[in-house]
C-alpha cells in the first residue's frame, strides 16, 4: 500500500503528549512509520512536504523528518510538476481546503497513493473527492487491523 503522510502527521510525535487523542495518534503514526521501514508500505514524498518541513524552527525535528523521508520515500513529486498539478489543487481548494493542504492531496493523488494520513481533522472533514482516502493514523491502523483479521484463513 502506498501512503502519503502530511506534515502534521510527521510532526505528531513531537507534540506535547498531554491528551489521549495525541498519544493515540502518535502511537499509530509510529506504527505506520515502522511498517514503512520494514517495507509493508511505500511512502510518497513531495516538494510541499519538504517546503513545510524546512520551515520548522527546531533543527533536530527538521533533520529527523528529512532523513526519514529521504531514506524511505519510494516516490517523489517534484516542484517542477507544480504547473501540471494546479488544476487539481484548485479543484481540491473548492472544498474550502487551504492551499498547502490541497497541494498535499494533489501530490498524493498524483503519486497514486492509497491513503493520505493526517492529524488535521479539518482536512479529513472537508475533502469530498473519491481519488484518495484521507484518514487519521489511528483510523488507518484500525482499518489495517480489520483487513488483516478478515484475510486470516
C-alpha positions in Angstrom: 0.0 0.0 0.0 1.3 3.5 -0.9 0.9 6.2 1.8 1.4 9.9 1.9 1.8 11.4 5.4 1.3 15.1 5.6 3.5 17.4 7.7 1.2 17.5 10.8 1.3 13.7 10.8 5.1 13.6 10.6 5.2 16.1 13.5 2.7 14.4 15.8 5.3 12.6 17.9 6.9 15.9 18.7 3.7 17.5 20.0 3.0 17.6 23.7 1.7 14.2 24.7 -1.0 15.6 27.0 -4.2 14.1 25.7 -5.3 10.6 24.8 -6.0 11.7 21.3 -2.5 12.9 20.7 -0.9 9.9 22.4 -3.0 7.5 20.2 -2.2 9.4 17.0 1.5 9.4 18.0 1.5 5.6 18.6 -0.4 5.0 15.4 1.9 7.2 13.4 5.0 5.4 14.8 3.5 2.1 14.0 2.9 3.2 10.4 6.4 4.5 10.2 7.8 1.2 11.4 5.7 -0.6 8.7 7.2 1.8 6.1 10.7 0.9 7.4 10.0 -2.8 7.1 8.6 -2.5 3.5 5.0 -3.3 4.4 4.0 0.1 2.9 5.5 2.5 0.4 6.0 6.2 1.2 5.5 9.1 -1.2 7.1 12.5 -0.6 6.6 15.8 -2.3 8.1 19.3 -2.7 5.3 20.6 -0.3 6.4 18.2 2.4 10.0 19.4 2.0 9.0 23.0 2.0 6.9 22.8 5.1 9.5 20.7 6.9 12.2 23.3 6.1 10.0 25.9 7.9 10.4 24.0 11.2 12.5 26.1 13.6 13.6 23.0 15.5 16.7 21.7 13.7 16.6 18.3 15.3 12.9 17.7 14.3 13.6 19.0 10.8 16.6 16.8 10.3 14.9 13.7 11.7 11.9 14.1 9.4 14.0 14.9 6.4 16.2 11.9 7.0 13.2 9.5 7.2 11.6 10.9 4.1 14.9 10.7 2.2 15.6 7.2 3.2 12.2 5.6 2.9 10.3 7.5 0.1 9.8 5.4 -2.9 8.3 8.2 -5.0 8.8 12.0 -5.0 6.6 14.6 -6.6 9.0 17.5 -7.5 8.2 21.2 -7.7 8.7 21.0 -11.5 5.3 19.2 -11.6 3.5 22.0 -9.8 2.1 23.5 -13.0 0.5 20.2 -14.0 -1.0 20.0 -10.5 -2.6 23.5 -10.5 -5.9 22.3 -11.8 -6.2 19.5 -9.3 -5.1 21.9 -6.4 -7.7 24.4 -7.5 -10.4 21.6 -7.6 -9.5 20.4 -4.1 -9.4 24.0 -2.8 -13.1 24.3 -3.7 -13.8 22.1 -0.7 -12.6 25.1 1.4 -9.3 23.4 1.9 -6.2 25.6 2.4 -3.7 25.8 -0.5 -0.9 23.8 1.2 -3.3 21.1 2.2 -4.8 21.0 -1.2 -1.3 20.7 -2.6 -0.6 17.7 -0.3 -3.8 16.0 -1.5 -2.9 16.7 -5.2 0.6 15.3 -4.7 -0.7 12.2 -3.0 -3.2 11.7 -5.9 -0.5 12.3 -8.5 1.7 9.7 -6.7 -1.2 7.2 -6.8 -1.3 6.8 -3.1 -3.9 4.7 -1.5 -4.2 6.8 1.6 -3.2 10.3 2.9 -2.6 10.2 6.6 -3.2 13.4 8.6 -4.0 14.5 12.1 -5.8 17.5 10.6 -9.5 16.8 11.3 -10.5 19.8 9.2 -8.8 18.4 6.1 -10.4 15.0 6.7 -13.9 16.5 7.1 -13.7 18.8 4.1 -12.3 16.7 1.4 -15.1 15.1 -0.6 -13.2 13.7 -3.5 -13.0 10.0 -4.3 -9.5 9.7 -5.7 -7.8 9.1 -2.3 -8.9 8.3 1.2 -7.8 10.8 3.8 -7.7 9.3 7.3 -6.2 9.9 10.7 -3.3 7.5 11.5 -5.4 5.8 14.3 -8.2 5.2 11.8 -5.7 3.8 9.3 -4.3 1.3 11.9 -7.8 0.3 12.7 -8.7 -0.3 9.1 -5.4 -2.2 8.6 -6.1 -4.4 11.6 -9.7 -5.1 10.4 -8.4 -6.0 6.9 -5.8 -8.3 8.4 -8.4 -10.1 10.5 -10.7 -10.7 7.5 -7.8 -12.1 5.5 -7.0 -14.8 8.0 -8.0 -18.3 6.9 
